[in-house]
Amino acid sequence: MKYNNVSITIQGPICKTTIFAIAKYSELAEVILSFNNDEDVPNFLKTNKNNNIKVICYRSKETDRYVDKIKTCKMNQRHASYHFYSTKLGIDLSEKKFIIKARSDEFYENMDYFIKIVKSNPKFVVTNNVFYINPNSHKCHPSDHLIGSSSVIMKRGFEILLECIESNILSKYSIDGFDVNCFSPEQYISVSLFSAMHELYGLSLNKENFGRHFRKIRVNKLGNYKVANNESRMFFINNYNPNPAVHHMEIDSIEEESIKFI
């Protein structure tokens, strides 16, 4: 393990890309897998003995208290509740100084680069640019596909997120120049993390500070970016840094022994 003070928490439905990501990311840092136990999940993910890989499960009914209170513009409320709740469970399980939140259907070849940026910016939130929307058209809308920050920001941010949803409000604090009736999932997360930075560091809640404290990393810095929507399909979004060994990787060849459980 290269980074002893970093956790990479992976949330979302399990697919073959998830297995590959666990195998590769666990060479860099602790990996925390947070998944819905209502899924048909391989038994070895529930019973692994690798100290560098942690697994936490939840049931769909645990998110019931959030579903009807989520005021989301873009995403099914149930899916949003899974997203937020499973991410928080993974984050809470971490005891490391830095936490990176990733999705189960994605793999970034050069996660090492992203980790270095996060570690160099402990009072900032770092995201990539997948579905990033310019703040001039959608305020507080960075990507929620890959997020990294210090554990204190991540833990408090997701506490605030679920506290607000359970209280049937969009945000804990008013952000200057930001008045809407519903949030996208990206906005829910970013506003909550911004609120955490306000509590921790006294950051004024305005769009200028938001722009300065959320740092965007272009996907072309992260090597080959892969997405698998389900167990049988994989496709490439970017191949800026072609690596034949990875480009021609067959998901079907990645079995549980690749994760090196001990």
N, C-alpha and C positions, 0 to 999 in steps of 0.2 A: 504494500500500500504506500503510495507516494505522499499523500496528504493526510496526516493523522488528525488534523483539526477541521476536517470538512465532511459533511454528510450530503449525499445526493439522494433525495427522496423522490421516488417514482410513483405517480398516481395514475389510475385509470384502468380500463379493462386489460386483462392479460392477453398478449398475442406473442407471436414468435419474435418480433422485434424486441419485446420486453426481455425475453430470455437472453438475446444477444447483448442488449444494453447492460443487463446485470453483469454478465460475464466480463465485459470490457470496462465498465465504470468501476467495478469492485477492485480492479487493478490500481485505480487511482485513489479511491476514497471509500469510506463506509457507504454502503447502499442500503436504503430503507425502502421497502416495497409496501405500499398501502393499497389494499384492494378490497372490493366488495366480496364477502364470503358467500354471497348468493351465486357467484359465478362458478363455473366448472374449472377450478384452478388445479393445476398439477399438485399432487400430494407432496412432491419434494420441495415445493416452495413453502409449504406449511411446516415442514419438519426438518428444514436444513440445519446443519450443525456448524456452519461457517460463521465465526464470530464477526466477520466483516460484512455480513449481510443480515439485516433484521427484517422481519415480516410482521405486519400488523393487519388484522382483518376487522371488518365491521359488517353489520347487517343493514339492508336497505331501510328497515323501520327506524333505525337510529337517526335518520335524517328527516323523518316525518315532520318534526316540529319546525323545520326551516322552510319546507317546500312552498307553502302558500304565502309565505312572507317575503319571498325573494321577488323583488321588482326588477326583473331582467328584461332588457329590450331585445336581446338577440338569441337567447338560449332557453331550451326547455328547463322549467324550474326544477324538475327532479334531477336532471343531469347536472345542473348547476349546484344543487345541494350535494351530490356525490363528489363533484370536483372540489368544492370548498372543504367539505368535511374530511374527505380522505387526505387532502393535503395537510390539513391541520393535525390529523392523527400522526402522519409521518413526521412533521416538524416537531411535534411534542415529544416524539420518541428520541430525537437527536439530543446528544449531550456535547456536540462539537461547537466550535466557535463560529463556523460559517455553514450555511445551509443553501443548497441549490435544489430548486423544485423543477422536476422534469416530467414529461408525459410518457405514458407506457407505450404509445404507438410511434415514438420517435427515437432516433439515435443520431448523435452528433459525433463524428469521428474524432474531432479535436476538442473534446471537453476540457482537456488540460489547459488550453488557452483561456477558456471561460473562467475556470477556477482561479487562474492567476489574476485575472481582472477583478474578480469578486474579492479576493484576498487583499488586493491593493487599494480597495475602496470600501473600508469597513463601515462608513457612515452613509453609504449610498446604496441604491437598489440597482442591480444590473439586469437587463433583459436582452433578448435578441430582437430581431426585426420581423419575425414571422407574424403577419397580420397586424403589425404596428400601424397605427393611423396618426397622421399628422395632427398635432394639437389644435391647429387652426380650424379643423373640421370636427374633430372629436376630442374634447378636452380629457386629459388624464387617461389616455388609451394607449399605453405601451403594450407590448406582447405579454401574454400570460403563458406562453408555451415553455419558456425557459427563464427562470427568475433566480437570482442569487443575491444574498446579502449576509450580514452578520446574523447570528442566531437571535440576538435580542430584538432586532427589527422584525425578523420573520415571525418569531413566536408572538410578539405583542401585536403585530399587524393582523395575523390570522385570528387572534383572540378578539380583537376589535371587530373584524369582519363578521364573525358569528354572533358576537354580542349585539351588533347593530341589526342583523337580520332577525334575531330572536326578539328584539325590541320593536320590530316592524318599522325601522327607519333605514334610510339609505346610508347615512354617514354620521359619525360621532361629532364631527366638527364641520363648520361651514368653511368652504374654500372660496376665496375671493374670485369672482368671475365664473363660478361654476354652479349653475342652478338648473337641475334637470328633474324629471319625474321618474326616470328609471335608469338603471345602469346596465351596461354590458358586463359580462364576467370580468373582463380586463379592467374595467373601471372600478368595479366592486373591490377587486384585489388591490389595485394601485392606490386608490383613495385610502384604504385601510392601512396600507404600508406607509403612506405619506403621513397619516394621522399618528402612527407609531413613532415616526421620526420627529414629529412635533412634540410628542410627550417626552421622548428620550433626550432630545437635543435642543428643544425650544425653537424649532424651525417654524418660521412664519408660514401660514398656509395660503400661499398665493401661487399663481401659475408660473411665475418666474422661478421660484424655488423648486417647484415640481420639475421644471425643465432642467434645472441644474443638478438635481439629486437623483434623477432616473437616467441611467446611462445605457445607451443602446449599442449593442454589438451586432455588426452585420453578419449574416449567416456565412458569407464567404470567408470569414475568419475561423469558422468552426469545422472546416473540412467538408466531407460528404455528409449531407443531411438526409436522413432516410425516414420515410413514413410507411407504416403498414397499417391499413385500416382494419384488416382482419387476418386470420391465420393463413389465408391462401394468397394474399395479394401484397406485393411490395412495390413501391415506385420511388424514384429519386426526384427530389425537388431541385437540388443544386449539386453540381459536380465541379465546383470552382477549382478544387485541388485534387485532381484525379489520382486515385491510389488503386491500381489494378487489383491488389489483394482484397481491398474492401469493395471496390466497384463490382467485382464478380462474385462477391460473397453470396452463398446460397443460404437463405434463412433455414431451409430444411436440414442443413447440416449442423446446425447449432443445437446440440442436445444438452441435457442437464449436466453431463459430465464436464461440459465446457466451463461451468461455473466454479469448478474446483472446490466443492464442498469438502469439509474435513470433519 
